[in-house]
């Protein structure tokens, strides 16, 4: 569909038509070179959203849908909640919150202007009102927020050497978080203390409980991903 500019209906009504080789061959070569399928398609289905993707930002993963559900549970009963998404990338979490809670006031940050441009394009395509701000984590932001959510870079730096070729098409800035993967997450925990009483993070199963054990002053719970591995951290004060 992407290669031909067809809709799903076109795919059904024109299914007997041959796709020209001059269209298929470049795509096949890119995939043979291990470029992610999502980049070839130009978009990804994530929950109820269809998001444009590019090398400017991390391709949204299915497991992050669990993080969205956990945040939405935290916001039940909160009227017109203010939500901050830190390191928004494609805008996936911010847009997911806004789609599920139209009454929410959603702010999203990223240190990459290219990522923010992609996120703004996704917001416009989906007709969702989210404010996007260029900045390092929560710099220069004023609270309070009813919840702060983030899928920060959480892989140990050493993982880069053995990353799958497809993963290398994601920006390193969105993947690797220092020697133990927690450099950015630790900073965010400290900064969140002045902004919110609810913090939700996606982390690596290898380090999520390490961070949880360090969060004195917070009530912390750890939650599994779709495969049953501990991945998500919810903290409240």
N, C-alpha and C positions, 0 to 999 in steps of 0.2 A: 504493500500500500504506500509506504513512504517513498519508495523509489519511483513510483508512477504517479504519485499525487492523488491516489484513489481514496475514496471513503470506504467504510466497511460495506456499504450497500453496493458500491462499484465492484468490490472484490467478489461478491456473490453473482451479480449480473454479468460480469465480464470474465468469469473464471476460465472460460475456454480460450481466451486470448493468450498468445505467447508474449512473454516479456522479452524485449530486445536485448541481445547479448551486450550491446554497448552500455546498457544500464546495469545489467547483472555483473559483468566481469569486474568493474572497478570495486563494487561492493564485496564481491568474493575475495578479491585480492586484499582488501582492507581487513576482512575477517580472518583470512589466512595469516595475516601479520599480527593477529591476536588483538586487534582493536575491538573494544567492547561492542557487543551487538546494540546496546542502547545508544552508543554514539552513531552507529550506522543508521539507526532508525530516527535519531534526533529527539526522541522522547521516551518516557517511561510511564507505565501505569503504576500508580502508588496509591493504595486505598481507593478512594473515590476520585482521586485527582489524576489528570494527565499533565505531566510536567515536561517542559523542554529541558534537555540536558546537553552539556558540552564539556570539553576539557577544562573549563573555568571552575568547575565545582564538582564535588563528590557526587557520584551517581547514587541516588537514594536507594537504600537497601530495604527489603521487605521487613526485616526485624525491627526497623525503626518505627514501624506502625504500632508496635507494642508500647514504645515510649509515648507516642501520641495518646494512646488509650489511657495510659497511666496519668498523664497530665490532665486529660479531660475528666477523669475520676476525681482528681484533686479539686477541680473547679466546680463540681456539682454543688448547687445551692448558692454559688457566688454570682450575684447579679453584676452584669457588665464588667467582668474581670479584666484587669490589666496584665498582660502576659509579655514577657521578654524572651525572645529566641536568640541565643548567642552563638555566632558562627553559623549563620543560616544557610550558606551555600546556595542551592537552588531555590531556597525559600520553603522547603518541604514542610518543616514543622510549623513555621509561622502560618503558612497557608492552610495546613491541616487544621490548626486550632481555629482559624477564622472561618473556615468552611463549616466546621462543626458547631461553632459558637459565634454566630453573626453579631451577637451583642458585645463580643470581646473587643477590647482595644489592644491591638497587637503591634509590638515594636520588634524589629529584627536587626541584628548587627552582623557585620563581617569585616575582616581586615582587607579583603580583596574587592577592589572596585569592579573587576570583571565578574566576580560571583554575584555582586549586588545588581549589576546590570541584568544578569540572567534571572535573578530572583524577581526583579521588578517586571521583567517581561512575562514571567509566569503569573504574577499577580494580575497584570493587565489582561492576559488571556483568560484567566479564570474569573475576572471581575471581582476580585477580593481586595478589600481596602486594608493594606498593611503598610506601616511606615518602615522604610529601610534606611539604616544609618551606617556610614563608613566609620569603623573604629575598632580598636583593640579590645576585645572582650566587652566590658561594660564601661569603658572610659567615657567620662563626661556625661553619663546618664544619671538621671534623678529618679528615685523610686517614689512611693513604694509600688511594687508589682505583686499581684496575687500569686504569681508563679514565674519562676525563671527556668527555662528548659534549654538543654544544649546536647548536641552530639559532637563533642569536641574531638580534636585529634587525640587518639588514645593508644595507638600502637607504639611499642618500644622502637626506638630508632633502628635497632639491629634487624628488625623485620624487613626493612627495605631491601636488604641484600638477597632475600629469598622470596620476594613478592612475585606473584603470578604476573605474566605479561599484561593481562587485562588491567590489573590493579595499577600498573605503572602509568596508565592513561589518566588516573585521578591525580589531582594536584597533591604533591607531597605535603604541602602546608595543611591539608585537610586530613592527613592520615597519621602522621608521626608526632608523638608528644614527649620527646626526650628519652633518657635512658630507660625509664620504667613505664613510659607512656602517660604519665600523670602530671607532667609539668603544667600544661594549660588547665587541666581540671583542678589542680590544687589552687592555682591563681583564681580561678572562677569561684571556688568555694569561699575564699577569703573576700572577694569582691561582692559576692551575693549577700553576705551578712548585713550590708547596709541597704540592701534593695528589697529583700523578700523574706518571707517565713516559709516558703516552699521552693525546693530546688529539685529538679528532675534531670538526671544525666544518663546517657548511654556510654558504657565503658567496655573495656576488654574483659572477658571472663577471667583472665589471669590477674587483673589488677583492681577489679571493682571492690572486692572486700578489703583490699589494702587501703583504698581511699576511705571506705566506710569506717574502718577502725581509727582513722585519723581525725574524724569529724566530731571533735568534742563540742558539746553545746548544741548539737543537733540530734533529733531522733531520726534514725536512719533505718530504712528497710531495703533489702536487695531482692530483685525480681528476675525470673528467668526469661530467656528469649524463646523463640519458636522451637528451638531444639532442646530446651530444658537447661541450658547453661546460664549461670548467673551473669547478667549483663547490665541491668538497669538499677539505678540507685535513686531512691526517693528520700528526701530529707525535709524535715519540718522543725520549726521552733515553736 
